[in-house]
């Protein structure tokens, strides 16, 4: 049976990995929104970035 500290360690590692992946995706989309060769691709990337970073009211 899995003990609690090991479960917390796995959950922390998974959470950290997901955070790093999300940050990487944001970085790539932001880079594309600036460096894309066509205006349409830049607009699409900015729209996607806006969706990913959208803040929700509390």
Secondary structure, 3 states (H helix, E strand, C coil): CCCHHHHHHHHHHHHHHHHHHHHHHHHHHHHHHHHCCCHHHHHHHHHHHHHHHCCCCC
